[in-house]
Amino acid sequence: MNNIFTQEQEMENKLIELLTVEGSHWNYREDLKTEEQLWDNFFNHLKYTNKAILLENPLTEQEKERIKLDVTSTTFFESAKFLRGENGVAKVILEREDASLGRVELKVVSAREVAGGDSVYEIINQFEAKKTNIQDQDARFDVTLLINGLPMIHIELKSHRKPWNDAFRQIQRYISNGKFQGIYSTVQMFVVSNGTETKYIAAGEEDQLNPAFLTGWVDKDNKPVRNYLDFAEEVLTIPAAHNMVAHYSVLDHDKKAIILLRPYQIHAIEAVKTANKNYESGYVWHTTGSGKTLTSYKVAHSLLENKKIEKTIFIVDRRDLDQQTTSSFLSYSENDSVQIDQTDNVNELIEKLSSKEKTVIVTTIQKLNHVMLQHERFPKNKKINRAKGANIGFVVDEAHRAVTPWKQKELNEFFGNSQWYGFTGTPLFAENARDEFGDMARTTEEQYGERLHEYTVKEAIHDRAVLGFQVEYKSTISDFQIDQHLIQHHPNLNIDALTIEEKEAKLESSLFDEPAHMEQVADSIINKSQNKFGFLNGVGQTFGGMLTTNSIDKAIDYYNLFKEIKNGNHPDIKISKKTKSTVNDFPKVAITYSVSDNEEHSVKHQNAMKEVLSDYNEMFDTNFTLETINSYNRNLNERLARKKEKYKYRDEQLDLVIVVDRLLTGFDAPSLSTLFMDRSPMKPHHLIQAFSRTNRIFNDRKKFGQIVTFQTPHLYEKAVDEALYLYSNGGENEVQAPTWEESMLEFEEALTEFREITPTPEHMIELNQLEEMRKAASAFQRFDKAYSSLQVYTNYMDDFSEGEFEEIYNLEQDGLEQFNGAYENLIERIRDEVVGPEKEDIPFEFDIEYEIESIKTEKIDYEYLLSLVDSYRQAQIEEPNKDHSKKLSEITKVIEEFGRGNPKLSEIVLDFIHRFSTDPEKYKDVKAANWISERVSEKQRNKLQEFASEYHLSEPALEFFASNYDPEKDGSDKQIGIRELLNTADYESYKAENPDVYDKKLIYNYNLRQEVGEFVEEEILTYELK
């Protein structure tokens, strides 16, 4: 064994040693290794925390069991709700078994007692987690941090020569196998590290634990903190660790998920709190898409902790953003100690401003303006005057647009005791300052004060807080057509003396309103952007897109064009067979714009919107009208964002929304992948805002925020470069994906290398030297990444007819699938070579868990299936009187599709659906994954018992053989545990029961070898949960 690198046990010891140094709050408990011991320890702490109640009247065993039920839950989210408690104090209410002792409240843990009070901090390691099913194994957890006896932070470590994400995948397997149940269901945070790279993530269920949300730590200056001991010093010491799970986490009620703040969010909150204590205002520059709404929520919350602040007013940009932000705030505050008030009218706003309650009020500048107008009309109004004199903290979303400098000046004069904190992803600097207007502020700093914290797009992309941008500059007009247009409209112009940028600048905007141009754009979106929309992900898991134009009239024309194409009525453009065969109802299109009564084209726009609403109502079984247009916009926002469980279903999803300016700022939709722009270049801050609708982290399949422009490509490229330079502190080259040309070059190099190493699938299969196998795996992964990256560019379909690219580079589907199979076998052989206790420090030197991206698979993902089942269950619980038959029909289709590859498991899933549909009340708290896993284990145990009984075998030996069975190995003789199993076989008993079957033990053993392998593959492995 190589001792150059620190082994996992040594890493554990060093971590424990660091956290338990003299004077620290952590205490190492070497004696706690089992769940029983952890419960005894918890009840010991509970007794001393509530000594006035329990010291003389200790808990009975029955009372302890009832408390266990209150403290634990089937999900991490439900446990987190319990731990939030009331006003930050988690309690259990207990009717004492001795009726004379009555009803008591027992404090479990308090967010108010960080590094003090009754809080007790302990560290354990090597906890014994017992296996939960046949295919599972006993495990030992690495390190867990307990607060008042409850596991709160769990840490998995791998040695330096293993990738850190091995530790994350270990946690995923533990969750999948049900190991975080019982007392471990209270875990709020996971930390994974290989010593040199360390990440953390909020605890979540199997379908929630998205590797895209793993976060590394950065210090206040955004410098990475990677080493696990440095990370521990910053994050896992007290008070930091307790603050992380108690104060820097949020429960998203709508998603039923725990959210842990990222480090830059925490540093920004601390900076605002410091400024607030010093009576200073300021602004926070966090790049768009990095979670400003969540940060501002916690800032609004934390300002109320200042005893002098009576109200926090959160100002958003427009009414539709008011809806989305308020929805987010309400979801966050559902299980929090802060109250969020949304303001539907001015009188209601005055009531809330004048009340004595410390609350966060979400409103717009228009409503605050009406409050000031009301005061002018009624200067002696007591409520308004009380509000006027309150100490208020203003938190402003999109600081430079939500509140103008002159309006802020008015509000400052009206609310005399106020401090202002602006949030923006695109500040106004001297380079892009407002036009001069008297002595009014022109930049964000002049308006709000100094910058309190900064986190640019370059840093965010580096930290994987947001994605980079892949920008494609398209034109539907040839150079010749440009020259002809200029000659026609500018006959005295010397076009030969102009650069291409100068030519583009002189083009008439009407050129891009021509049907020929719009038809090319629509065709590109429908028939040449399948990979941008994520068709490879499968039905229900595709991405959304947005098309923005420069006018409402043009947006309406586009809507009608898409409708004509989809209905098959367009003479030239048809939806391709490839598109229809993958997502047969694509594209599902909607449109949103401001509908006014007093504009020149208002009647035309209203009539068009009536038709849009009629189409939308038919598509989604809704009933919106012009009178309920705000509800329509809110519903469209939610449908495009897909944050709620109901929008996981294809029937409830939109593919494309057409907009002018609406939704281009502040709108958060992680599943939105692509912005199509048929409009002239925008100003730098508007351009970055629009781009940033696309680059939210979503899943592993979403690699970049994708932008496709269809006008003046050279002007657009120049505008984008300038904008990215301004807002990335000179890191514009670091935030963009490679160009098509660069990607093609990488693809050709990767393909050449791959074919030199493994020219055929057979060659890959025949490799037997470990070093050769590693090189082949690495080369295949490089090729696959390069090939899949190419497929999202529109050039891939613009420059090549269907199948032409594959023909040129000899990449036929059958050949790729054969390489895929050979690669999967190769990976398993490499695993066999390098995995094992004595091989712990042998590095893979590539991603052993890499998933093929370039080859389309029709297989339904089990995790996606589970998410649909739980979504259906949740919908039934929350809306019991609603007809959910449409969802049930869709999920049944998905289960049937899944059943083609796994019929036995699909039967169990259908059984759960049937049971829940029949008796929702009985199963409302039952998590589908756990129930299915238990049924699988039950069926496997029964099958094992039957086989062991039939052949007179030891059941434990048979279970060991089955749990270690590898179907890739040829024959049972090469399987782990086969000898031990045969040694337990009682041939004499078998013969006595079956005298006419095998008359010799040799024949019995021979047939047993054959039949036990077939039995495991047909009766045990067919239930595999994947």
HUVEN-V206990 format. One record per residue. N is the residue number from 1. RES is the residue in one letter. BURIAL is b if it has 16 or more other ideal C-beta (glycine too) atoms within 10 Angstrom, else e. Layout:
BEGIN
[[N;RES;BURIAL] [N;RES;BURIAL]]
END
This chain:
BEGIN
[[1;M;e] [2;N;e] [3;N;e] [4;I;e] [5;F;b] [6;T;b] [7;Q;b] [8;E;b] [9;Q;e] [10;E;e] [11;M;b] [12;E;b] [13;N;e] [14;K;b] [15;L;b] [16;I;b] [17;E;e] [18;L;b] [19;L;b] [20;T;b] [21;V;e] [22;E;e] [23;G;e] [24;S;e] [25;H;b] [26;W;b] [27;N;e] [28;Y;b] [29;R;b] [30;E;e] [31;D;e] [32;L;b] [33;K;b] [34;T;e] [35;E;b] [36;E;e] [37;Q;e] [38;L;b] [39;W;b] [40;D;e] [41;N;b] [42;F;b] [43;F;b] [44;N;e] [45;H;b] [46;L;b] [47;K;e] [48;Y;e] [49;T;b] [50;N;b] [51;K;e] [52;A;e] [53;I;b] [54;L;b] [55;L;e] [56;E;e] [57;N;e] [58;P;e] [59;L;b] [60;T;e] [61;E;e] [62;Q;e] [63;E;b] [64;K;b] [65;E;e] [66;R;e] [67;I;b] [68;K;e] [69;L;e] [70;D;e] [71;V;b] [72;T;b] [73;S;b] [74;T;b] [75;T;b] [76;F;b] [77;F;b] [78;E;b] [79;S;b] [80;A;b] [81;K;b] [82;F;b] [83;L;b] [84;R;b] [85;G;b] [86;E;e] [87;N;e] [88;G;b] [89;V;b] [90;A;b] [91;K;b] [92;V;b] [93;I;e] [94;L;b] [95;E;e] [96;R;e] [97;E;e] [98;D;e] [99;A;e] [100;S;e] [101;L;e] [102;G;e] [103;R;e] [104;V;b] [105;E;e] [106;L;b] [107;K;b] [108;V;b] [109;V;b] [110;S;b] [111;A;b] [112;R;e] [113;E;b] [114;V;b] [115;A;e] [116;G;e] [117;G;e] [118;D;b] [119;S;b] [120;V;b] [121;Y;b] [122;E;b] [123;I;b] [124;I;b] [125;N;b] [126;Q;e] [127;F;b] [128;E;e] [129;A;b] [130;K;e] [131;K;b] [132;T;b] [133;N;b] [134;I;b] [135;Q;b] [136;D;b] [137;Q;e] [138;D;e] [139;A;b] [140;R;e] [141;F;b] [142;D;b] [143;V;b] [144;T;b] [145;L;b] [146;L;b] [147;I;b] [148;N;b] [149;G;b] [150;L;b] [151;P;b] [152;M;b] [153;I;b] [154;H;b] [155;I;b] [156;E;b] [157;L;b] [158;K;b] [159;S;b] [160;H;b] [161;R;b] [162;K;b] [163;P;b] [164;W;b] [165;N;b] [166;D;b] [167;A;b] [168;F;b] [169;R;b] [170;Q;b] [171;I;b] [172;Q;b] [173;R;e] [174;Y;b] [175;I;b] [176;S;b] [177;N;b] [178;G;b] [179;K;b] [180;F;b] [181;Q;b] [182;G;b] [183;I;b] [184;Y;b] [185;S;b] [186;T;b] [187;V;b] [188;Q;b] [189;M;b] [190;F;b] [191;V;b] [192;V;b] [193;S;b] [194;N;b] [195;G;b] [196;T;e] [197;E;b] [198;T;b] [199;K;b] [200;Y;b] [201;I;b] [202;A;b] [203;A;b] [204;G;b] [205;E;b] [206;E;b] [207;D;b] [208;Q;b] [209;L;b] [210;N;e] [211;P;b] [212;A;e] [213;F;b] [214;L;b] [215;T;b] [216;G;b] [217;W;b] [218;V;b] [219;D;e] [220;K;e] [221;D;e] [222;N;b] [223;K;e] [224;P;b] [225;V;b] [226;R;b] [227;N;e] [228;Y;b] [229;L;b] [230;D;e] [231;F;b] [232;A;b] [233;E;e] [234;E;e] [235;V;b] [236;L;b] [237;T;b] [238;I;b] [239;P;e] [240;A;b] [241;A;b] [242;H;b] [243;N;b] [244;M;b] [245;V;b] [246;A;b] [247;H;b] [248;Y;b] [249;S;b] [250;V;b] [251;L;b] [252;D;b] [253;H;b] [254;D;e] [255;K;e] [256;K;b] [257;A;b] [258;I;b] [259;I;b] [260;L;b] [261;L;b] [262;R;b] [263;P;b] [264;Y;b] [265;Q;b] [266;I;b] [267;H;b] [268;A;b] [269;I;b] [270;E;e] [271;A;b] [272;V;b] [273;K;b] [274;T;e] [275;A;b] [276;N;b] [277;K;e] [278;N;e] [279;Y;e] [280;E;e] [281;S;b] [282;G;b] [283;Y;b] [284;V;b] [285;W;b] [286;H;b] [287;T;b] [288;T;b] [289;G;b] [290;S;b] [291;G;b] [292;K;b] [293;T;b] [294;L;b] [295;T;b] [296;S;b] [297;Y;b] [298;K;b] [299;V;b] [300;A;b] [301;H;b] [302;S;b] [303;L;b] [304;L;b] [305;E;e] [306;N;b] [307;K;e] [308;K;e] [309;I;b] [310;E;b] [311;K;b] [312;T;b] [313;I;b] [314;F;b] [315;I;b] [316;V;b] [317;D;b] [318;R;b] [319;R;e] [320;D;b] [321;L;b] [322;D;b] [323;Q;b] [324;Q;b] [325;T;b] [326;T;b] [327;S;b] [328;S;b] [329;F;b] [330;L;e] [331;S;b] [332;Y;b] [333;S;b] [334;E;e] [335;N;b] [336;D;b] [337;S;e] [338;V;b] [339;Q;e] [340;I;b] [341;D;b] [342;Q;b] [343;T;b] [344;D;e] [345;N;e] [346;V;b] [347;N;e] [348;E;e] [349;L;b] [350;I;b] [351;E;e] [352;K;b] [353;L;b] [354;S;b] [355;S;b] [356;K;e] [357;E;e] [358;K;b] [359;T;b] [360;V;b] [361;I;b] [362;V;b] [363;T;b] [364;T;b] [365;I;b] [366;Q;e] [367;K;b] [368;L;b] [369;N;e] [370;H;b] [371;V;b] [372;M;b] [373;L;e] [374;Q;b] [375;H;b] [376;E;e] [377;R;e] [378;F;e] [379;P;e] [380;K;e] [381;N;e] [382;K;e] [383;K;b] [384;I;b] [385;N;e] [386;R;e] [387;A;b] [388;K;b] [389;G;e] [390;A;b] [391;N;e] [392;I;b] [393;G;b] [394;F;b] [395;V;b] [396;V;b] [397;D;b] [398;E;b] [399;A;b] [400;H;b] [401;R;b] [402;A;b] [403;V;b] [404;T;b] [405;P;b] [406;W;e] [407;K;b] [408;Q;b] [409;K;e] [410;E;e] [411;L;b] [412;N;e] [413;E;e] [414;F;b] [415;F;b] [416;G;e] [417;N;e] [418;S;b] [419;Q;b] [420;W;b] [421;Y;b] [422;G;b] [423;F;b] [424;T;b] [425;G;b] [426;T;b] [427;P;b] [428;L;b] [429;F;e] [430;A;e] [431;E;e] [432;N;b] [433;A;e] [434;R;b] [435;D;e] [436;E;e] [437;F;e] [438;G;e] [439;D;e] [440;M;e] [441;A;b] [442;R;b] [443;T;b] [444;T;b] [445;E;b] [446;E;e] [447;Q;b] [448;Y;b] [449;G;b] [450;E;e] [451;R;e] [452;L;b] [453;H;b] [454;E;b] [455;Y;b] [456;T;b] [457;V;b] [458;K;b] [459;E;b] [460;A;b] [461;I;b] [462;H;b] [463;D;b] [464;R;b] [465;A;b] [466;V;b] [467;L;b] [468;G;b] [469;F;b] [470;Q;b] [471;V;b] [472;E;b] [473;Y;b] [474;K;b] [475;S;b] [476;T;b] [477;I;b] [478;S;e] [479;D;e] [480;F;e] [481;Q;e] [482;I;b] [483;D;e] [484;Q;e] [485;H;b] [486;L;b] [487;I;e] [488;Q;e] [489;H;e] [490;H;e] [491;P;e] [492;N;e] [493;L;e] [494;N;e] [495;I;e] [496;D;e] [497;A;e] [498;L;b] [499;T;e] [500;I;e] [501;E;e] [502;E;e] [503;K;b] [504;E;b] [505;A;e] [506;K;e] [507;L;b] [508;E;e] [509;S;e] [510;S;e] [511;L;b] [512;F;b] [513;D;b] [514;E;e] [515;P;e] [516;A;e] [517;H;b] [518;M;b] [519;E;b] [520;Q;b] [521;V;b] [522;A;b] [523;D;b] [524;S;b] [525;I;b] [526;I;b] [527;N;b] [528;K;b] [529;S;b] [530;Q;b] [531;N;b] [532;K;b] [533;F;b] [534;G;b] [535;F;b] [536;L;b] [537;N;b] [538;G;b] [539;V;b] [540;G;b] [541;Q;b] [542;T;b] [543;F;b] [544;G;b] [545;G;b] [546;M;b] [547;L;b] [548;T;b] [549;T;b] [550;N;b] [551;S;e] [552;I;b] [553;D;b] [554;K;b] [555;A;b] [556;I;b] [557;D;b] [558;Y;b] [559;Y;b] [560;N;e] [561;L;b] [562;F;b] [563;K;b] [564;E;e] [565;I;b] [566;K;b] [567;N;e] [568;G;e] [569;N;e] [570;H;b] [571;P;e] [572;D;e] [573;I;b] [574;K;e] [575;I;b] [576;S;b] [577;K;e] [578;K;e] [579;T;b] [580;K;e] [581;S;e] [582;T;b] [583;V;b] [584;N;e] [585;D;e] [586;F;b] [587;P;b] [588;K;b] [589;V;b] [590;A;b] [591;I;b] [592;T;b] [593;Y;b] [594;S;b] [595;V;b] [596;S;e] [597;D;e] [598;N;e] [599;E;e] [600;E;e] [601;H;e] [602;S;e] [603;V;e] [604;K;e] [605;H;b] [606;Q;e] [607;N;e] [608;A;b] [609;M;b] [610;K;e] [611;E;e] [612;V;b] [613;L;b] [614;S;e] [615;D;b] [616;Y;b] [617;N;e] [618;E;e] [619;M;e] [620;F;b] [621;D;e] [622;T;e] [623;N;e] [624;F;b] [625;T;e] [626;L;e] [627;E;e] [628;T;e] [629;I;b] [630;N;e] [631;S;e] [632;Y;b] [633;N;b] [634;R;b] [635;N;b] [636;L;b] [637;N;b] [638;E;b] [639;R;b] [640;L;b] [641;A;b] [642;R;b] [643;K;b] [644;K;b] [645;E;b] [646;K;b] [647;Y;b] [648;K;b] [649;Y;b] [650;R;b] [651;D;b] [652;E;b] [653;Q;b] [654;L;b] [655;D;b] [656;L;b] [657;V;b] [658;I;b] [659;V;b] [660;V;b] [661;D;b] [662;R;b] [663;L;b] [664;L;b] [665;T;b] [666;G;b] [667;F;b] [668;D;b] [669;A;b] [670;P;b] [671;S;b] [672;L;b] [673;S;b] [674;T;b] [675;L;b] [676;F;b] [677;M;b] [678;D;b] [679;R;b] [680;S;b] [681;P;b] [682;M;b] [683;K;e] [684;P;b] [685;H;b] [686;H;b] [687;L;b] [688;I;b] [689;Q;b] [690;A;b] [691;F;b] [692;S;b] [693;R;b] [694;T;b] [695;N;b] [696;R;b] [697;I;b] [698;F;b] [699;N;e] [700;D;e] [701;R;b] [702;K;b] [703;K;b] [704;F;b] [705;G;b] [706;Q;b] [707;I;b] [708;V;b] [709;T;b] [710;F;b] [711;Q;b] [712;T;b] [713;P;b] [714;H;b] [715;L;b] [716;Y;b] [717;E;e] [718;K;e] [719;A;b] [720;V;b] [721;D;e] [722;E;b] [723;A;b] [724;L;b] [725;Y;b] [726;L;b] [727;Y;b] [728;S;b] [729;N;e] [730;G;e] [731;G;b] [732;E;b] [733;N;e] [734;E;e] [735;V;b] [736;Q;b] [737;A;b] [738;P;e] [739;T;e] [740;W;b] [741;E;e] [742;E;e] [743;S;b] [744;M;b] [745;L;e] [746;E;b] [747;F;b] [748;E;e] [749;E;e] [750;A;b] [751;L;b] [752;T;e] [753;E;b] [754;F;b] [755;R;e] [756;E;e] [757;I;b] [758;T;b] [759;P;e] [760;T;e] [761;P;b] [762;E;e] [763;H;e] [764;M;b] [765;I;b] [766;E;e] [767;L;b] [768;N;e] [769;Q;e] [770;L;e] [771;E;e] [772;E;e] [773;M;b] [774;R;b] [775;K;b] [776;A;b] [777;A;b] [778;S;b] [779;A;b] [780;F;b] [781;Q;b] [782;R;b] [783;F;b] [784;D;b] [785;K;b] [786;A;b] [787;Y;b] [788;S;b] [789;S;b] [790;L;b] [791;Q;b] [792;V;b] [793;Y;b] [794;T;b] [795;N;b] [796;Y;b] [797;M;b] [798;D;e] [799;D;e] [800;F;e] [801;S;e] [802;E;e] [803;G;e] [804;E;e] [805;F;b] [806;E;e] [807;E;e] [808;I;e] [809;Y;e] [810;N;e] [811;L;b] [812;E;e] [813;Q;e] [814;D;e] [815;G;e] [816;L;b] [817;E;e] [818;Q;b] [819;F;b] [820;N;b] [821;G;e] [822;A;b] [823;Y;b] [824;E;e] [825;N;e] [826;L;b] [827;I;b] [828;E;e] [829;R;b] [830;I;b] [831;R;e] [832;D;e] [833;E;e] [834;V;b] [835;V;e] [836;G;e] [837;P;e] [838;E;e] [839;K;e] [840;E;b] [841;D;b] [842;I;b] [843;P;e] [844;F;b] [845;E;e] [846;F;b] [847;D;e] [848;I;b] [849;E;e] [850;Y;b] [851;E;e] [852;I;b] [853;E;b] [854;S;b] [855;I;e] [856;K;b] [857;T;e] [858;E;e] [859;K;e] [860;I;b] [861;D;b] [862;Y;b] [863;E;b] [864;Y;b] [865;L;b] [866;L;b] [867;S;b] [868;L;b] [869;V;b] [870;D;b] [871;S;b] [872;Y;b] [873;R;b] [874;Q;e] [875;A;b] [876;Q;b] [877;I;e] [878;E;e] [879;E;e] [880;P;e] [881;N;e] [882;K;e] [883;D;e] [884;H;e] [885;S;e] [886;K;e] [887;K;b] [888;L;e] [889;S;e] [890;E;b] [891;I;b] [892;T;e] [893;K;e] [894;V;b] [895;I;b] [896;E;e] [897;E;b] [898;F;b] [899;G;b] [900;R;e] [901;G;e] [902;N;b] [903;P;e] [904;K;e] [905;L;b] [906;S;b] [907;E;e] [908;I;b] [909;V;b] [910;L;b] [911;D;e] [912;F;b] [913;I;b] [914;H;e] [915;R;e] [916;F;b] [917;S;e] [918;T;e] [919;D;e] [920;P;e] [921;E;e] [922;K;e] [923;Y;b] [924;K;e] [925;D;e] [926;V;e] [927;K;b] [928;A;b] [929;A;b] [930;N;e] [931;W;b] [932;I;b] [933;S;b] [934;E;e] [935;R;b] [936;V;b] [937;S;b] [938;E;e] [939;K;b] [940;Q;b] [941;R;e] [942;N;e] [943;K;b] [944;L;b] [945;Q;e] [946;E;e] [947;F;b] [948;A;b] [949;S;e] [950;E;e] [951;Y;b] [952;H;b] [953;L;b] [954;S;b] [955;E;e] [956;P;e] [957;A;b] [958;L;b] [959;E;b] [960;F;b] [961;F;b] [962;A;b] [963;S;b] [964;N;e] [965;Y;b] [966;D;e] [967;P;e] [968;E;e] [969;K;e] [970;D;e] [971;G;e] [972;S;b] [973;D;e] [974;K;e] [975;Q;b] [976;I;e] [977;G;b] [978;I;b] [979;R;e] [980;E;e] [981;L;b] [982;L;b] [983;N;e] [984;T;b] [985;A;b] [986;D;e] [987;Y;b] [988;E;e] [989;S;e] [990;Y;b] [991;K;b] [992;A;e] [993;E;e] [994;N;e] [995;P;e] [996;D;e] [997;V;e] [998;Y;b] [999;D;e] [1000;K;e] [1001;K;e] [1002;L;e] [1003;I;e] [1004;Y;b] [1005;N;e] [1006;Y;e] [1007;N;e] [1008;L;b] [1009;R;b] [1010;Q;e] [1011;E;e] [1012;V;b] [1013;G;b] [1014;E;e] [1015;F;b] [1016;V;b] [1017;E;e] [1018;E;e] [1019;E;b] [1020;I;b] [1021;L;b] [1022;T;e] [1023;Y;b] [1024;E;e] [1025;L;b] [1026;K;e]]
END
